[in-house]
Amino acid sequence: MRIHAKRLLTPQGFISDQIVTIQSGVIMSITPGTDAPVCADILTPGLIDLHVHGGEGFDARNFDLNAIVPFLNKMLECGVTGLLMTVSTGQRDTMRHGLEVTRQAMRLQKEGLLGGARILGAHLEGPFLSLERPGAMPPQDIVPPSIAAYEALFSGYEDVIRKISIAVEEPGADELIAHLQAKGVIVQAGHTDATFEQAQHAFSLGVRSLCHTFNACRPIHHRSPGIITAALLHPDVYCEAICDLEHLHGGTLQLIYRMKGADRMILVSDSVSTHGMPDGDYFMEGYHIVVKDGVSHTADGALDGGGAYLDQAVRNLMMLGASEADAVHMASRTPAARMGFGELGEIAPGNRAHLTAWNADWHVAFTILEDGMHAGGH
């Protein structure tokens, strides 16, 4: 496969009129030129969503292999070539079921028997969260952090779990952080009531990211700056951000971008099963969810999940003043770097071909996932 990219995104920015040659799912060469059978106005690394629960009627906690197919295909249409399946806080059997089918889906994708965006592992959002900051998580399922509790809940899924969000200030969190990091699991702060000092302590232990910054966190107060301020000030800490302009005001997104830059701000969808569904009332996995104007809420009015997939998140950041290169990097190169998926965040010879092609107006034209080309949503 040979693709003429009118504009090709590199780590240093855009370059014009390049031909990308792909063979056996690997980028073989990048050379100047325009003569190729496939043309893209803009070619970038594929988008990577590190925090996505589902969408289009699918939910990671209780999904089956039939229900997952439309969702994974929708991700490709939106330019997402890789994702972490996020399993939210729930009963032990429910969370383990989500991990089991995640494992099965990953195996089928490896064998070439399941298409769509590639599942790169699982992200556990809980259950070791703060009862002060549960967000939409069921308080009755929140568990105090401990190594024993983690092993009782999730033993046997070490090959699937890549990241976990926990309340880093809770008693027992320090020991669990050390235990998980020794196993290669990335630990980030989330649904946390941590003070500024407690956050600094967690960062000293190696915690290096904050789950959906500003949401389900202790808010900033001028005499109690909290974990958000600590994360914004720490040069090595990544800040996830939901960019649907509902969870965060545009000015708040600009603040995160100005403070963290494209190398430490990560765009996430945090989309849930009802995202992409018509407005109305839904009863899914035992929860009453109301979709209004495309945004999901719990029955009591709390925001339930993100209202924008990553392609829209990229456009929203551009609208708020981020450069085109930075907006895409925050949804591709930066999450890849955070998770150690480095080759997926850069178009370079020898790297696997996970690419997103955009029209000139920044809507997805098609995606390249190794040897396959998939049409975009526009």
N, C-alpha and C positions, 0 to 999 in steps of 0.2 A: 504494500500500500504506500502510495506517495501522495502527500498533501502539500499544496501550496498555501502557506500562511501569509496573508498580506501583512499581518502584524503578529509577531510571535513574542510571547512573554518569556523573558529570562529573569534570573534573580536580579540582574542589573537594570531591568526595564524592557521596553519593547524594541524589537528590531524588525525591519521591513523585508518583505519578499524573500522568504526562506522556504525551502523544500524539506519536509520531514519524511524520511523513509523508514517504514516499519516492516519488520519481518519476524514471523513467529512470536508476535506479541511484544517485541523489543524494539526500541528506537535504535536504528542502525546508524543513521547519519543525519546531519542538519547542514544543508549547503545553500548558498544564495541561488535564487532562481525563481521562475514563475511557471515553468512548464511541468504541470502535474495534472493527473486526471481528476483530483479532488481539490476544491478550493475552499478556504475558510477566511472570512474577513478578519477574524481574531482567533488565535489558537493559544490556549493556556493549559497549565496542568489541570487535571480533573479536580473538582471540588471534593473536600473530605469533611463530612459532618461527624463530629465527635460526640454529639449529644442529640439523639433522635430516637423517640419512643415509637414512632409509627406515623401513620397517615392513611388517607384513602380508605378508612374503615379497618385498618390493621393495627394491632397493638402488640408490642414486644412481650408483654407479660403472659399472654395466653394465645399467641399465634400458632398456626399450624402451617405446614409447608404449602398448602394450597392458598391460604390467605396471604402469604408473604409475597407471592409473585407479582401481583399488580403494584404493590408498594415499591418493590425493588426496581421495577420497570419505570415507575413514576420518578424515582430518584435519578435514574439515568436521563430521563427527559428534562430534568431540572439541572443537569450538568454535574450531579454528584456521582462520582465513580467509586468512592469508598466511604464506609461509615462504620461507626461503633454502634451496635445495637444497645440502646439504653434500656435497662430493666429497672423500673422504679420500685419503690418500697411497697411491699405487700407481704402476704403470708409466705412462710418458708416454701411450701409446695408450689405456689404460684411463681415465685422467683426462680426456683430450680427448674421449673418447666420451661420458662423463658430461656434459661441458659442451655437446657438440653436441646431445644429445637434450634437455637442459635448454632450450637455445635453441629447438628445435623445439616443445617443449611450451608454452613461453611464447608463441610465435607462434600456435599453435593456440588457446590460451586468449584471446589478443587478438582472434582472428577468431571467437570464440564456438563453436569446434568441439571444445573439450575442457573438461570441467567440473572440479569439485573445488576444493579450496583453491588460491588463486592463488600461482603461483611468482613471487617478486619478484626473483629473481636467484640467483646461485650463491655459495656460501662455500667456499673452498678451505682444507681443513685439512691444510696442508703443500703440497709436500714439504719445505719449508725448516724442519725441526724439529731438536731436539736429540737426538742419539743417547743422551744420558744420560736422557732423559724421553720415550721413544717411545710409552709406553702400549701400545695395541693396534695401533699402526701398524707395518708391516713395516720393520725397520731397513734392509734392503737397498735400499729405495726412497727413503730420506731423502737429500736433496741439499743441499750447502752453498748458502747464499743468494747470489745475484748477479743483476744485471740481465740479463746474457746468458743465464743458466739460465732465468730467468722467461720471457723472450721466446721461447727455444727450446721451452719447454714449452707456453706458453699464448697465443702471439700469434694473433690472429684472433678471440679471444673477449672482447675488451674490452667488448662490449655486454652480456655476460652476467655477468662477474665483478664482484661488489659488495664482497666482503670476503675477507680471507685471514688465516689464523693462522700466525705464524712464531715461531721462537725468536729473540728480539730481541738476544740476546747474541752470536750467532755472527758471525765475521768476514764482512763483506760485507753484514750486515743493515742498517746505517745507510744505505748507498747505495740498497738496494732499497726501504727504507721511503720515502725521499724520492721515488724514481721512481714508486712506486705511488700515493702520495698526490697527486702531480701529475696522475695519470691519474684521480683521483677514487675510487680503491679504498681502502676502509677497512682499515687494518692493525691487527691485534690480536696480543697476545702469547699464545702457546700452545705446549704441549709444550716447555717452556722450563726451563732450569737457571739462569736469570738471578739474579745476586745483587741485593741491595737497591739498590746503587749502579748496576748495569747497568740495572735496571728504571727507576730515576729518570732515567737518561740517555734511555732509549727514550721515556718519557713526555714528556721535554722536546722530543723530535722530533715529537710529535703522536700517538703511540700512545695510545689512550684506552680500551682494554678488555682484559680477561684472559679467555681461553678456558677454559671449565669450571674455575672457580677451585678450587684445591687439588688437582685431578686433573691428573696429568702436569706437575706444577710442582715446583721445588725446595721442600721443606717448610720450615716455620717452625722456626728454632732460635733460642734466646735470644741467641746470639752471632753468628748468621748469619740475619737475619730474612728475606732473600730477596724475590722478586718479589711473593709473596702479601701480605706486610706492606706493601710499597710501594704496591700497588694498593689495599689497604684504607684506607690513610692518605691517598691522593691524592684530593682532593675532586671531580676531574673524570673519574676513571677508572671505567668501568663494570665490574662483575664478573658474568660469566655464572655460573650455578649449575645443576647437574643436581639435580633435587629429587625423586628416586625413593626417598630414604632408604636407598639402598644405596651410591651413590657418595659421599655425604656424610652424616654423622651429623646428626640433628636439631639438636644443639647447635651444630654447625659452620654449618648454615644460619641459625640464629638469630644467630650471630656476624656473618655477612655482612650480614644484614638490619639488625642494630643499627648496624653500622659504615657501611654504604652507604645505607641507606634505600631507599624505593621508587623514587626518581629515578635510582639508579645500580646497583641490583641487577636482573639480567635472568634470568628463568626460561627454561631451555632443556630440550628433551627429550633431545638427543643420541641419539635412538632409531636403531636399526639394523634391517637387514632382518628379523632374527629376532624383533623385538619384536612382541607380539601373537600369536605362534605357540605351539602347545602345547609343553610341556616335552619335551626330547629332543635328539638329535644332528642337526646340520645341516651339510651341505657346500655352501657357497654362495660363488660367485665365488672358488673356490680356497681358502677358509678353512674350518676345522673349528670350528664354534660349538656350544656346549652351552647349552641353555636349561634353567634349573632355577629353580623357583618364580617363573617369569615374567621372570627376569633372564638376560641373555646374557653368556656368558664365552667366552674363547678356550680352546682345548684344554688349555693349561697353567694355566688357572685365573684369568687376568687378566680384569677387567671389560671387556666389549667395547662396550657402549653402554647408554644410559639405559633404565630400566624403567618410565617413566611419561610418557605424553603430557601436554600442557600443562594439560588440564583437571584431571587428577589432581595435577599439580604445584601448581596454584592451591589445591586443597583441602588438600594437605599443608602449604603455608605457613600457611593459616588455622589448621590444627590446631596448628602450632608457635607461634601467637600473633600472626601478622601480621593486621592489620585486613583486612576483606573488600575494601575499596577498594584498599589497598596490594597485596594479593595479586594482584588482577586487573591493576592498573597495571603490575606487574612483568612481566606476560606480554602486555601490549598497548601501553599508552602509552609505557613506557620503551624497549622494543625499537624501536618506531616512531620515537621521538626519536633513538635511537642511529644509525639507518640513514637518517634524513632522510625517513621515510615519515610525517611528522607528522600528516597528515589522517586516516590510518588508525587513529590512537590516540585519537581524540576524536570523540564523537558531537556534531556541530554542523552547523547549516545550511550547505550548500555543499560539505560533505565527502562523499566516496563512502561508500555504505552497506555497510560491512563490520562486521557486528554479531553478537554472540552473546547468545542468550536462555537464561537458566538457570531451572531450577525452584528452589523455595525452599530445597531441600537442596543447592544448588550442583552439580547435574548438568545437563548441557547438554540443553535442550529442543529448540532449533532454532537455525540460523544464518541470517542474511540476508547474501547476497553480491550486492550491487548489486540487481538485480531479482528474484533467485531466493531462495526459502525452502527450507531443507534440514533434514530431521529430525535431531535429535540421537541420541546413542547410548542415551538413557534415556527 
